[in-house]
């Protein structure tokens, strides 16, 4: 399984971006798939994830502004980010964890920069 993240860029405060994570290989509805981010000097943190099936989890900072979705036909997971703020600036990583095997895969990261 490999993950390819895309969609990052430079935007202004209040604008939107849509990140995409394309998954090569077989995925299952029980896989934990989501987005993390890391900014300089800070630990990588969860942004949003599918815990299992359609059950989602969002960080407090993402709630109400970001939406995670999946396109099963294209084996992709998206993160729609609205009303972006400078504090959202980070490298965003997609991640997959398969509970029954311990498979743990990270994408290469995509930079999101929000200017004030």
C-alpha positions, 0 to 999 in steps of 0.5 A: 500500500502506498499513499500519494498526497496532493493539493497543497498550496499557498492561500490567503486567510479565509480561502479554501483548499482540497487535499487528496490522498490516492491510495494504491493497493487494497483498502478496507472499510476497517482501515483507519485512514486520515490526515495529520499535519506538522508545523515547524517545532511542533509534533505531528497531530491528527486533523481528521480521520475515518476510524472505521467505515463512515465514523470520523474524528476531527481535531478541535481546530478542524471541526466546523471548517474541515471535512474528510471524505472518501471516494471508494471508486477512486480509492482516495480520501479527501480533506476539504479545508475551508476558512483557512487560518495562518495557524493551519500552515503545516505539512499535511500527511495522509496516513493509513493504519490497518488494525489486523496486520499493523500495517502503518503507511504515511504519504509524502506530505503536502505543504499548506501555507496560509498567509495573513 
